Amino acid sequence: FVCAAMGNAGGCFADDPTALEAAAQAGRPAEETGSEQVLPRPQQPQSQASRVEEVEQTEQLRLEQERRNAAEQERLAAERQRLQEEREREEAAATALAEKEARDALEARDAAKAAKQEELKRLLEETRKQMLSVSEGGKKNRYGDQSSMPEWREGVSVPTVGLVNPSSGGKAGNDILKVCRRTPYYDTRFFDILAVVKGQKRGGMMDLFRLELQAVKEAAAKMGSRPRLVSGGGDG
C-alpha cells in the first residue's frame, strides 16, 4: 500500500527494513526516541548597574595597586636615604679620625722639634759659658792685663768673626784670645780654632761658631757689606 501510494518512487520501504526503521524513528517525538535534546540557554543581557559595579571594582583594584607601589617606592627611597646617611656618617667619622691622627702626629713632631731646639739652646749656652771662662792666671799677658780690642760700633764697624790658634806665635794666640774675652763683641765672636775642630758634637763649639758666623753674615747684609773672617794660626 505504501509503495503503491508513493508510486513506488525511489523503491519501496517494504523492500528495505533498515530504511523502514529509520523512517519510523524519524516520525516519532523526541520523548519516544529515548534521547533528550538540550538547547543552549539564551544569554541574559548585562545590566547597566552591574557594568558600573564591575568598573568601580576594577578601578579600586588599580588604585590599591598604585598605593602599594607608591608605598614600596617610598620604603625603598627611605632605605636608600638611610644607607646614604650611614655611609656619610662613617666617612665623616673616618675623616675626623684621620684629621685627628694627623694633628696628633704634627703636634708630636712639633713637640719633639721644640724639645730638640730647647736642648740645643741649652747645650749652646753651656758651650758659650765654657768659651768665656778663660783663666787669666799663668804667665803675664804680653799685651798687658788691661789691654782690649778696638771698640766695635754698631752700624759702623764691619761684622767680624775670628778663629785663633792659642798655640800659634809662641802662644801669642792664647794672649790674643784673653784680650778678646774681656772686650765686648769680640768675647763671643773670636773662637779657639782647636776647640772648634774638636767640639763637633751637637751643641758643641762647632755649632756655636756656625751660629755666630750666620749672625755676622746677616748683620753684614743689612749694612750692604761683607762679613770679615779673621784667622790667626792654623788648626794643627
Short mmCIF file of the C-alpha atoms (twelve columns), coordinates in Angstrom:
data_MODEL
# 
_entry.id   MODEL 
# 
loop_
_atom_site.group_PDB 
_atom_site.id 
_atom_site.type_symbol 
_atom_site.label_atom_id 
_atom_site.label_alt_id 
_atom_site.label_comp_id 
_atom_site.label_asym_id 
_atom_site.label_seq_id 
_atom_site.Cartn_x 
_atom_site.Cartn_y 
_atom_site.Cartn_z 
_atom_site.pdbx_PDB_model_num 
ATOM 1   C CA . PHE A 1   0.000   0.000   0.000  1 
ATOM 2   C CA . VAL A 2   2.736   2.404   0.910  1 
ATOM 3   C CA . CYS A 3   4.622   1.509   -2.157 1 
ATOM 4   C CA . ALA A 4   1.547   1.974   -4.233 1 
ATOM 5   C CA . ALA A 5   0.750   5.350   -2.591 1 
ATOM 6   C CA . MET A 6   4.246   6.689   -3.260 1 
ATOM 7   C CA . GLY A 7   4.028   5.410   -6.763 1 
ATOM 8   C CA . ASN A 8   6.948   3.191   -5.966 1 
ATOM 9   C CA . ALA A 9   9.181   6.272   -6.254 1 
ATOM 10  C CA . GLY A 10  12.679  5.545   -5.125 1 
ATOM 11  C CA . GLY A 11  11.794  1.980   -4.219 1 
ATOM 12  C CA . CYS A 12  9.505   0.537   -1.603 1 
ATOM 13  C CA . PHE A 13  10.328  0.659   2.183  1 
ATOM 14  C CA . ALA A 14  8.981   -2.817  2.410  1 
ATOM 15  C CA . ASP A 15  11.900  -3.969  0.351  1 
ATOM 16  C CA . ASP A 16  14.422  -2.270  2.834  1 
ATOM 17  C CA . PRO A 17  13.750  -2.992  6.549  1 
ATOM 18  C CA . THR A 18  16.551  -0.627  7.638  1 
ATOM 19  C CA . ALA A 19  15.027  2.222   5.737  1 
ATOM 20  C CA . LEU A 20  11.629  1.420   7.166  1 
ATOM 21  C CA . GLU A 21  13.017  1.521   10.760 1 
ATOM 22  C CA . ALA A 22  14.747  4.810   10.122 1 
ATOM 23  C CA . ALA A 23  11.566  6.282   8.734  1 
ATOM 24  C CA . ALA A 24  9.687   5.112   11.814 1 
ATOM 25  C CA . GLN A 25  12.236  6.610   14.149 1 
ATOM 26  C CA . ALA A 26  12.173  9.915   12.298 1 
ATOM 27  C CA . GLY A 27  8.455   10.162  12.698 1 
ATOM 28  C CA . ARG A 28  8.441   9.737   16.491 1 
ATOM 29  C CA . PRO A 29  8.566   12.560  19.007 1 
ATOM 30  C CA . ALA A 30  11.842  13.170  20.898 1 
ATOM 31  C CA . GLU A 31  10.487  11.558  24.071 1 
ATOM 32  C CA . GLU A 32  9.903   8.301   22.237 1 
ATOM 33  C CA . THR A 33  13.402  8.072   20.845 1 
ATOM 34  C CA . GLY A 34  14.955  7.862   24.345 1 
ATOM 35  C CA . SER A 35  17.475  10.768  23.766 1 
ATOM 36  C CA . GLU A 36  16.731  14.236  25.301 1 
ATOM 37  C CA . GLN A 37  17.558  17.170  23.094 1 
ATOM 38  C CA . VAL A 38  19.228  20.030  25.197 1 
ATOM 39  C CA . LEU A 39  19.123  23.533  23.749 1 
ATOM 40  C CA . PRO A 40  21.543  26.356  24.965 1 
ATOM 41  C CA . ARG A 41  20.053  28.864  27.385 1 
ATOM 42  C CA . PRO A 42  19.900  32.290  25.812 1 
ATOM 43  C CA . GLN A 43  22.437  34.764  27.447 1 
ATOM 44  C CA . GLN A 44  20.810  37.440  29.510 1 
ATOM 45  C CA . PRO A 45  21.990  40.959  28.674 1 
ATOM 46  C CA . GLN A 46  24.253  42.521  31.462 1 
ATOM 47  C CA . SER A 47  22.500  45.301  33.314 1 
ATOM 48  C CA . GLN A 48  23.891  48.858  33.483 1 
ATOM 49  C CA . ALA A 49  24.255  48.649  37.286 1 
ATOM 50  C CA . SER A 50  26.354  45.504  37.144 1 
ATOM 51  C CA . ARG A 51  28.616  47.031  34.497 1 
ATOM 52  C CA . VAL A 52  29.162  50.148  36.654 1 
ATOM 53  C CA . GLU A 53  29.927  47.986  39.689 1 
ATOM 54  C CA . GLU A 54  32.462  45.967  37.723 1 
ATOM 55  C CA . VAL A 55  34.186  49.148  36.511 1 
ATOM 56  C CA . GLU A 56  34.267  50.538  40.037 1 
ATOM 57  C CA . GLN A 57  35.793  47.318  41.402 1 
ATOM 58  C CA . THR A 58  38.435  47.339  38.671 1 
ATOM 59  C CA . GLU A 59  39.268  50.967  39.425 1 
ATOM 60  C CA . GLN A 60  39.512  50.243  43.148 1 
ATOM 61  C CA . LEU A 61  41.908  47.394  42.476 1 
ATOM 62  C CA . ARG A 62  44.006  49.625  40.246 1 
ATOM 63  C CA . LEU A 63  44.132  52.395  42.840 1 
ATOM 64  C CA . GLU A 64  45.017  49.923  45.575 1 
ATOM 65  C CA . GLN A 65  47.855  48.551  43.463 1 
ATOM 66  C CA . GLU A 66  49.102  52.088  42.806 1 
ATOM 67  C CA . ARG A 67  49.017  52.828  46.542 1 
ATOM 68  C CA . ARG A 68  51.003  49.667  47.267 1 
ATOM 69  C CA . ASN A 69  53.530  50.555  44.556 1 
ATOM 70  C CA . ALA A 70  53.869  54.092  45.881 1 
ATOM 71  C CA . ALA A 71  54.336  52.799  49.433 1 
ATOM 72  C CA . GLU A 72  57.029  50.380  48.235 1 
ATOM 73  C CA . GLN A 73  58.797  53.165  46.351 1 
ATOM 74  C CA . GLU A 74  58.725  55.347  49.470 1 
ATOM 75  C CA . ARG A 75  60.130  52.490  51.549 1 
ATOM 76  C CA . LEU A 76  62.933  51.878  49.070 1 
ATOM 77  C CA . ALA A 77  63.728  55.598  48.896 1 
ATOM 78  C CA . ALA A 78  63.828  55.820  52.691 1 
ATOM 79  C CA . GLU A 79  66.109  52.786  52.845 1 
ATOM 80  C CA . ARG A 80  68.458  54.319  50.260 1 
ATOM 81  C CA . GLN A 81  68.461  57.588  52.180 1 
ATOM 82  C CA . ARG A 82  69.240  55.761  55.422 1 
ATOM 83  C CA . LEU A 83  72.125  53.880  53.833 1 
ATOM 84  C CA . GLN A 84  73.453  57.083  52.274 1 
ATOM 85  C CA . GLU A 85  73.333  58.916  55.602 1 
ATOM 86  C CA . GLU A 86  75.027  55.972  57.307 1 
ATOM 87  C CA . ARG A 87  77.820  55.998  54.711 1 
ATOM 88  C CA . GLU A 88  78.213  59.757  55.110 1 
ATOM 89  C CA . ARG A 89  78.442  59.392  58.888 1 
ATOM 90  C CA . GLU A 90  81.045  56.654  58.536 1 
ATOM 91  C CA . GLU A 91  83.051  58.728  56.056 1 
ATOM 92  C CA . ALA A 92  82.812  61.792  58.282 1 
ATOM 93  C CA . ALA A 93  83.958  59.757  61.278 1 
ATOM 94  C CA . ALA A 94  86.855  58.286  59.288 1 
ATOM 95  C CA . THR A 95  87.840  61.747  58.041 1 
ATOM 96  C CA . ALA A 96  87.664  63.199  61.535 1 
ATOM 97  C CA . LEU A 97  89.775  60.336  62.880 1 
ATOM 98  C CA . ALA A 98  92.362  60.772  60.118 1 
ATOM 99  C CA . GLU A 99  92.498  64.528  60.734 1 
ATOM 100 C CA . LYS A 100 92.903  63.967  64.473 1 
ATOM 101 C CA . GLU A 101 95.684  61.454  63.902 1 
ATOM 102 C CA . ALA A 102 97.381  63.879  61.515 1 
ATOM 103 C CA . ARG A 103 97.077  66.705  64.066 1 
ATOM 104 C CA . ASP A 104 98.387  64.473  66.817 1 
ATOM 105 C CA . ALA A 105 101.314 63.389  64.655 1 
ATOM 106 C CA . LEU A 106 102.057 67.002  63.716 1 
ATOM 107 C CA . GLU A 107 101.839 68.117  67.324 1 
ATOM 108 C CA . ALA A 108 104.105 65.247  68.336 1 
ATOM 109 C CA . ARG A 109 106.642 66.235  65.664 1 
ATOM 110 C CA . ASP A 110 106.413 69.891  66.676 1 
ATOM 111 C CA . ALA A 111 106.831 68.957  70.337 1 
ATOM 112 C CA . ALA A 112 109.833 66.766  69.522 1 
ATOM 113 C CA . LYS A 113 111.319 69.520  67.366 1 
ATOM 114 C CA . ALA A 114 110.736 72.102  70.079 1 
ATOM 115 C CA . ALA A 115 112.314 69.782  72.650 1 
ATOM 116 C CA . LYS A 116 115.369 69.337  70.425 1 
ATOM 117 C CA . GLN A 117 115.627 73.077  69.899 1 
ATOM 118 C CA . GLU A 118 115.424 73.680  73.615 1 
ATOM 119 C CA . GLU A 119 118.058 71.032  74.191 1 
ATOM 120 C CA . LEU A 120 120.323 72.599  71.538 1 
ATOM 121 C CA . LYS A 121 119.808 76.017  73.068 1 
ATOM 122 C CA . ARG A 122 120.793 74.674  76.480 1 
ATOM 123 C CA . LEU A 123 123.871 72.947  75.065 1 
ATOM 124 C CA . LEU A 124 124.941 76.104  73.225 1 
ATOM 125 C CA . GLU A 125 124.584 78.156  76.396 1 
ATOM 126 C CA . GLU A 126 126.758 75.672  78.254 1 
ATOM 127 C CA . THR A 127 129.345 75.794  75.452 1 
ATOM 128 C CA . ARG A 128 129.301 79.597  75.466 1 
ATOM 129 C CA . LYS A 129 129.910 79.654  79.221 1 
ATOM 130 C CA . GLN A 130 132.809 77.272  78.725 1 
ATOM 131 C CA . MET A 131 134.164 79.506  75.962 1 
ATOM 132 C CA . LEU A 132 134.036 82.644  78.125 1 
ATOM 133 C CA . SER A 133 135.561 81.016  81.208 1 
ATOM 134 C CA . VAL A 134 139.191 81.700  80.207 1 
ATOM 135 C CA . SER A 135 141.540 81.890  83.156 1 
ATOM 136 C CA . GLU A 136 143.749 84.973  83.386 1 
ATOM 137 C CA . GLY A 137 146.243 83.060  85.512 1 
ATOM 138 C CA . GLY A 138 149.614 81.787  84.378 1 
ATOM 139 C CA . LYS A 139 152.165 83.827  82.528 1 
ATOM 140 C CA . LYS A 140 151.742 87.526  82.177 1 
ATOM 141 C CA . ASN A 141 149.855 88.580  79.047 1 
ATOM 142 C CA . ARG A 142 152.310 90.097  76.576 1 
ATOM 143 C CA . TYR A 143 149.655 92.613  75.557 1 
ATOM 144 C CA . GLY A 144 149.050 93.739  79.097 1 
ATOM 145 C CA . ASP A 145 146.466 92.843  81.699 1 
ATOM 146 C CA . GLN A 146 144.316 95.889  80.852 1 
ATOM 147 C CA . SER A 147 144.589 95.752  77.076 1 
ATOM 148 C CA . SER A 148 141.491 95.398  74.893 1 
ATOM 149 C CA . MET A 149 140.479 95.134  71.271 1 
ATOM 150 C CA . PRO A 150 139.359 98.204  69.267 1 
ATOM 151 C CA . GLU A 151 135.861 99.336  70.069 1 
ATOM 152 C CA . TRP A 152 133.264 97.804  67.821 1 
ATOM 153 C CA . ARG A 153 130.494 100.246 66.864 1 
ATOM 154 C CA . GLU A 154 127.086 99.042  65.711 1 
ATOM 155 C CA . GLY A 155 126.338 100.125 62.155 1 
ATOM 156 C CA . VAL A 156 129.887 101.400 61.587 1 
ATOM 157 C CA . SER A 157 132.279 98.536  62.270 1 
ATOM 158 C CA . VAL A 158 132.164 95.640  59.808 1 
ATOM 159 C CA . PRO A 159 130.729 92.484  61.386 1 
ATOM 160 C CA . THR A 160 133.627 90.155  62.154 1 
ATOM 161 C CA . VAL A 161 134.223 86.642  63.424 1 
ATOM 162 C CA . GLY A 162 137.609 85.115  64.216 1 
ATOM 163 C CA . LEU A 163 139.389 81.783  64.590 1 
ATOM 164 C CA . VAL A 164 142.633 81.888  66.590 1 
ATOM 165 C CA . ASN A 165 145.028 79.084  67.451 1 
ATOM 166 C CA . PRO A 166 146.100 79.667  71.074 1 
ATOM 167 C CA . SER A 167 149.403 77.823  70.473 1 
ATOM 168 C CA . SER A 168 150.458 79.897  67.464 1 
ATOM 169 C CA . GLY A 169 153.242 82.508  67.704 1 
ATOM 170 C CA . GLY A 170 154.760 81.092  70.848 1 
ATOM 171 C CA . LYS A 171 151.277 81.025  72.378 1 
ATOM 172 C CA . ALA A 172 150.634 84.609  71.392 1 
ATOM 173 C CA . GLY A 173 147.279 83.376  70.131 1 
ATOM 174 C CA . ASN A 174 146.334 82.490  73.698 1 
ATOM 175 C CA . ASP A 175 147.102 86.060  74.830 1 
ATOM 176 C CA . ILE A 176 145.001 87.446  71.964 1 
ATOM 177 C CA . LEU A 177 142.060 85.257  72.952 1 
ATOM 178 C CA . LYS A 178 142.332 86.503  76.561 1 
ATOM 179 C CA . VAL A 179 142.211 90.083  75.333 1 
ATOM 180 C CA . CYS A 180 139.171 89.232  73.213 1 
ATOM 181 C CA . ARG A 181 137.412 87.651  76.196 1 
ATOM 182 C CA . ARG A 182 137.480 90.886  78.163 1 
ATOM 183 C CA . THR A 183 136.319 93.031  75.212 1 
ATOM 184 C CA . PRO A 184 132.597 93.264  74.369 1 
ATOM 185 C CA . TYR A 185 131.554 91.870  70.973 1 
ATOM 186 C CA . TYR A 186 134.897 90.109  70.457 1 
ATOM 187 C CA . ASP A 187 134.314 87.931  73.506 1 
ATOM 188 C CA . THR A 188 131.601 85.934  71.694 1 
ATOM 189 C CA . ARG A 189 132.914 86.261  68.135 1 
ATOM 190 C CA . PHE A 190 136.556 85.108  68.399 1 
ATOM 191 C CA . PHE A 191 136.981 81.365  68.815 1 
ATOM 192 C CA . ASP A 192 139.706 78.940  69.755 1 
ATOM 193 C CA . ILE A 193 140.095 77.097  66.463 1 
ATOM 194 C CA . LEU A 194 141.328 73.938  68.204 1 
ATOM 195 C CA . ALA A 195 138.220 73.886  70.395 1 
ATOM 196 C CA . VAL A 196 136.024 74.365  67.301 1 
ATOM 197 C CA . VAL A 197 137.634 71.482  65.456 1 
ATOM 198 C CA . LYS A 198 137.339 69.188  68.472 1 
ATOM 199 C CA . GLY A 199 133.855 70.319  69.505 1 
ATOM 200 C CA . GLN A 200 131.812 68.902  66.630 1 
ATOM 201 C CA . LYS A 201 129.233 67.146  68.770 1 
ATOM 202 C CA . ARG A 202 125.705 68.532  68.891 1 
ATOM 203 C CA . GLY A 203 125.651 71.841  70.731 1 
ATOM 204 C CA . GLY A 204 129.455 71.932  70.777 1 
ATOM 205 C CA . MET A 205 131.869 74.664  69.780 1 
ATOM 206 C CA . MET A 206 131.374 73.994  66.041 1 
ATOM 207 C CA . ASP A 207 127.631 74.623  66.342 1 
ATOM 208 C CA . LEU A 208 128.291 77.788  68.350 1 
ATOM 209 C CA . PHE A 209 130.767 79.060  65.750 1 
ATOM 210 C CA . ARG A 210 128.286 78.271  62.954 1 
ATOM 211 C CA . LEU A 211 125.598 80.214  64.824 1 
ATOM 212 C CA . GLU A 212 127.811 83.288  65.249 1 
ATOM 213 C CA . LEU A 213 129.013 83.111  61.644 1 
ATOM 214 C CA . GLN A 214 125.402 83.146  60.427 1 
ATOM 215 C CA . ALA A 215 124.641 86.136  62.654 1 
ATOM 216 C CA . VAL A 216 127.683 88.005  61.262 1 
ATOM 217 C CA . LYS A 217 126.598 87.304  57.681 1 
ATOM 218 C CA . GLU A 218 123.071 88.639  58.340 1 
ATOM 219 C CA . ALA A 219 124.390 91.749  60.083 1 
ATOM 220 C CA . ALA A 220 126.781 92.486  57.191 1 
ATOM 221 C CA . ALA A 221 123.989 92.012  54.659 1 
ATOM 222 C CA . LYS A 222 121.890 94.652  56.445 1 
ATOM 223 C CA . MET A 223 124.830 97.069  56.137 1 
ATOM 224 C CA . GLY A 224 125.295 96.226  52.475 1 
ATOM 225 C CA . SER A 225 128.731 94.838  53.270 1 
ATOM 226 C CA . ARG A 226 130.524 91.511  53.556 1 
ATOM 227 C CA . PRO A 227 131.491 89.901  56.873 1 
ATOM 228 C CA . ARG A 228 135.138 89.642  57.937 1 
ATOM 229 C CA . LEU A 229 136.728 86.353  58.976 1 
ATOM 230 C CA . VAL A 230 139.945 86.710  60.949 1 
ATOM 231 C CA . SER A 231 142.183 83.603  61.107 1 
ATOM 232 C CA . GLY A 232 145.150 83.560  63.497 1 
ATOM 233 C CA . GLY A 233 147.227 80.427  63.094 1 
ATOM 234 C CA . GLY A 234 146.244 77.016  61.763 1 
ATOM 235 C CA . ASP A 235 144.279 74.198  63.327 1 
ATOM 236 C CA . GLY A 236 147.298 71.955  63.836 1 
# 
